[in-house]
Amino acid sequence: MKVHIIKLLVFVALMGGFYAFDGFDRPSVAQDDYRSPGRMARAWIVTVIMFVAGAVLTLWGNAIAQHVDWDIPDGLYPIIGVLLLIAGFVWMLMVRDSVRV
């Protein structure tokens, strides 16, 4: 499996953009808040996993699929990856903004 420098740069740019929007900073919940800190931490970790998995699937999904026997057509991996990227980013914004209120 070849590693393309362009794909690595796009991956680094995606992770940098996620970092710039405080995606890797876990939101803190005040002690007297009605939200559970454990649930907020779980929601935050899911957003990070979704975003990183989306980036990996978008960039290297077809190459990974050659080694895994899944019945998904090759062209769907980038689409699934982009959907995961969008969902992870939007959910991260929602989790972050719900704590800031």
Order of alpha helices (4+ residues) and beta strands (2+ residues): alpha-alpha-alpha
